[in-house]
Amino acid sequence: MPDTEASNVTMRVRVGEYEIEVTGPSDFVERKVAEFIKQQRSLPPVPPSVDEKPRLSDSEPPIRGSRSEAQFFRQLAPQTDVDRALGAGYYLEKIKGYDSFTAAEVRDTIRAAKTQPPKNPSDVIAKNIKKGLIMSAGDKDGKMAYVLTTDGEEYVDATIGQ
């Protein structure tokens, strides 16, 4: 039995606010750690604390003072459900730092902006896809996920800049 215990390894990994510790044979530990890391990538980022500013990559200019959904939508001033959905996707990616977003997250973001969300968020996302402003990004927690295209980002950037 002592030989078996000697071949076990223990690994502790922290990703953001989440941590895992696994003990066992090295191939088992490596597999479990890889699964944990993959799972963490699919989760939305933990909201920043009150003192911490949202993280944007160094290559992206900060959005002109917009912090809350309501402030962002006031600055964007979208007139249609299609533009509100595009703006919500932009907010989730650029302000919140999401890798992708779902129709439910778009609806919730529009609602958080104190604006009436579309009755069918998936339909307005599909209209943005048809315009080439949003594209499919696989799935997220079992739901269809989307990202903005470069054209979608440029469209919102141009609108905000006016």
C-alpha positions as CSV (number, residue, x, y, z in Angstrom):
1,M,0.0,0.0,0.0
2,P,2.7,2.6,0.7
3,D,3.8,2.4,-3.0
4,T,0.3,3.4,-4.1
5,E,0.2,6.4,-1.9
6,A,3.6,7.5,-3.1
7,S,2.3,7.6,-6.8
8,N,-0.5,10.0,-5.9
9,V,-0.2,13.7,-6.5
10,T,-2.1,16.7,-5.2
11,M,-2.7,19.8,-7.2
12,R,-4.6,23.0,-6.2
13,V,-5.6,25.4,-9.0
14,R,-7.3,28.8,-8.6
15,V,-9.1,30.6,-11.5
16,G,-10.5,33.9,-10.4
17,E,-12.7,33.3,-7.3
18,Y,-12.9,29.5,-7.9
19,E,-10.5,26.9,-6.6
20,I,-10.1,23.1,-6.9
21,E,-7.8,20.7,-5.1
22,V,-7.5,17.1,-6.5
23,T,-5.5,14.2,-5.2
24,G,-4.9,10.9,-7.1
25,P,-2.8,9.4,-9.8
26,S,-1.2,12.1,-12.0
27,D,-3.3,11.4,-15.1
28,F,-6.5,11.6,-13.1
29,V,-5.4,14.9,-11.5
30,E,-4.4,16.4,-14.8
31,R,-7.7,15.4,-16.4
32,K,-9.8,16.9,-13.5
33,V,-7.8,20.1,-13.5
34,A,-8.2,20.4,-17.3
35,E,-12.0,19.9,-16.9
36,F,-12.1,22.6,-14.2
37,I,-10.2,25.1,-16.3
38,K,-12.5,24.4,-19.3
39,Q,-15.5,24.9,-17.1
40,Q,-14.3,28.2,-15.7
41,R,-13.8,29.6,-19.2
42,S,-17.5,29.0,-19.9
43,L,-18.7,30.9,-16.8
44,P,-19.3,34.6,-16.9
45,P,-16.7,36.6,-15.1
46,V,-17.2,37.4,-11.4
47,P,-18.5,41.0,-11.2
48,P,-15.8,43.4,-10.0
49,S,-15.9,44.6,-6.5
50,V,-17.0,48.2,-5.9
51,D,-13.4,49.5,-5.8
52,E,-12.3,47.5,-8.9
53,K,-12.9,48.8,-12.4
54,P,-14.1,46.5,-15.1
55,R,-11.1,45.1,-17.0
56,L,-10.7,46.0,-20.7
57,S,-7.8,44.8,-22.8
58,D,-5.1,47.4,-23.3
59,S,-6.0,47.5,-27.1
60,E,-9.6,48.7,-26.4
61,P,-10.4,52.2,-25.6
62,P,-12.6,52.7,-22.5
63,I,-16.2,53.4,-23.3
64,R,-16.8,57.1,-22.6
65,G,-17.6,57.0,-18.9
66,S,-20.4,54.4,-19.3
67,R,-20.6,52.0,-16.3
68,S,-24.2,50.9,-15.8
69,E,-26.5,49.5,-18.4
70,A,-28.7,52.5,-18.1
71,Q,-25.8,55.0,-18.6
72,F,-24.6,53.0,-21.6
73,F,-28.0,52.8,-23.3
74,R,-28.6,56.5,-22.6
75,Q,-25.3,57.2,-24.5
76,L,-26.1,54.7,-27.3
77,A,-29.7,55.8,-27.7
78,P,-30.9,52.7,-29.7
79,Q,-34.2,53.3,-31.4
80,T,-35.2,49.7,-32.4
81,D,-35.2,46.3,-30.7
82,V,-32.5,45.1,-33.1
83,D,-30.2,48.0,-32.1
84,R,-31.0,47.4,-28.4
85,A,-30.0,43.8,-28.7
86,L,-26.8,44.7,-30.5
87,G,-26.0,47.3,-27.8
88,A,-26.7,44.8,-25.1
89,G,-24.3,42.3,-26.7
90,Y,-21.7,45.1,-27.0
91,Y,-22.2,46.0,-23.3
92,L,-21.8,42.4,-22.2
93,E,-18.6,41.9,-24.3
94,K,-16.9,45.2,-23.9
95,I,-18.0,46.5,-20.5
96,K,-18.7,43.2,-18.6
97,G,-15.9,41.3,-20.3
98,Y,-18.0,38.3,-21.4
99,D,-16.5,36.0,-24.1
100,S,-20.0,35.4,-25.5
101,F,-23.6,36.1,-24.5
102,T,-27.0,34.4,-24.7
103,A,-30.4,35.7,-25.7
104,A,-31.4,35.6,-22.0
105,E,-28.4,37.7,-21.1
106,V,-29.3,40.2,-23.8
107,R,-32.9,40.4,-22.5
108,D,-31.6,40.9,-18.9
109,T,-29.2,43.6,-19.9
110,I,-31.9,45.5,-21.7
111,R,-34.2,45.2,-18.7
112,A,-31.3,46.3,-16.4
113,A,-31.1,49.4,-18.6
114,K,-34.7,50.1,-17.6
115,T,-35.8,49.7,-21.2
116,Q,-38.5,47.3,-22.4
117,P,-36.8,44.2,-23.7
118,P,-38.0,42.7,-27.0
119,K,-40.7,40.0,-26.8
120,N,-38.4,37.6,-28.6
121,P,-34.7,38.3,-28.0
122,S,-33.7,35.4,-30.2
123,D,-35.5,36.9,-33.2
124,V,-33.8,40.3,-32.9
125,I,-30.4,38.5,-32.5
126,A,-31.2,36.6,-35.7
127,K,-31.9,39.9,-37.5
128,N,-28.5,41.2,-36.3
129,I,-26.9,37.9,-37.6
130,K,-28.6,38.5,-41.0
131,K,-27.1,42.0,-41.0
132,G,-23.6,40.6,-40.2
133,L,-23.3,42.4,-36.9
134,I,-23.6,39.3,-34.6
135,M,-22.5,35.7,-35.2
136,S,-23.1,32.4,-33.5
137,A,-20.4,31.3,-31.0
138,G,-21.5,27.7,-30.1
139,D,-23.2,27.2,-26.8
140,K,-22.9,28.5,-23.3
141,D,-24.5,26.6,-20.4
142,G,-26.6,24.6,-22.9
143,K,-27.9,27.7,-24.6
144,M,-27.0,29.3,-28.0
145,A,-24.2,31.8,-27.5
146,Y,-23.3,34.7,-29.7
147,V,-20.5,37.3,-30.2
148,L,-20.4,40.6,-32.0
149,T,-18.6,40.6,-35.4
150,T,-16.0,43.2,-36.1
151,D,-18.7,45.1,-38.2
152,G,-21.0,45.0,-35.2
153,E,-18.3,46.4,-32.9
154,E,-17.5,49.2,-35.4
155,Y,-21.2,50.0,-35.9
156,V,-21.7,50.5,-32.1
157,D,-18.4,52.4,-31.8
158,A,-19.5,54.8,-34.6
159,T,-22.9,55.2,-32.9
160,I,-21.3,56.0,-29.5
161,G,-18.9,58.4,-31.1
162,Q,-21.6,60.7,-32.5
